[in-house]
Amino acid sequence: MRSLPNPGRFTVLSAREAWRQRSRNDYRIARFARTIAFGVCTIGVIFAIPPVEDLVESMTGMNNATKLGAHFCAVLWCGSLQLMLVDWSYKHEVLKASLYARIAFAVCVLAAMLPLFVETTGERIEFTTEYATVPGVTVYLMVYLAYVAVTCGEIAFLCFGMALSVQRSGNVWSARGLGLSAAAAILGVAYAASKGSYLVTHYLGHPWPLHAEEIVSPALAGLATIALISGLTMAMVGRRIALRKASVSAGV
């Protein structure tokens, strides 16, 4: 377990780097968004711990409070990474409009999820595929999964394009990291497709085995998160190596 990426540690490192480079205008949004992404990922992981789940629900008096929190964290995680990559990829002329469009999309998704959750939640209901017989749960999960699929699809597209561009410049570490991030985002799409396909087939009356979905979907989500954190770390390390080489060459 010690070899797995620790989102809490990367939150601190990202926040420290963002603070150190706060005076720089280039990629300021990307640095802030990366810190937010790792921060909400850390919170989402904490929500998944059973004692924390029990504590939060007893303090709030609301069933499924940690489920809602974890799903909101997942939306913010995907959205923050999307903003970071847009800041890296888009030209200044269209950057502001592109950022606002994606922020508005995330806000609309969260605004749709909250009333569905409030209307549906209860003591005997969990917001998982096991309760797909409850229409409110199915609609809530489909809204959440559609957002994950769309954002992860764009993340994969942007990472793959940047990986090709960086590889041509000879920055091997960054190219590999971005390539791994693209693969991780594809796993995120697969996670959404796995859960979503069960909900759709259940609605049609021919669901695939629930026990298989409960194994496949968490595995895809875990692999996607670990690979994405690892890939972004490799990309950051590669960028630092490239900057050091450039400064050495300039000094020579």
Buried (B, 14 or more C-beta within 10 A) or exposed (E): EEEEBBBBEBBBBBBEBBEEEEEEEEBBBBBBBBBBBBBBBBBBBBBEEEEBBEEBBEEEEBBBBBBBBBBBBBBBBBBBBBBBBBBBBBEEEEBEEBBEEBEEBBEEBBEBBEEBBEEBBEEEBBBBBBBBEBEBBBBBBBBBBEBBBBBBBBBBBBBBBBBEBBBEEEBBBBBBBBBBBBBBBBBBBBBBBBBBBBBBBBBEEEBEEBEEBBEBBBBBBEBBBBBBBBBBBBBBEBBEBBEEEEEEEEEE
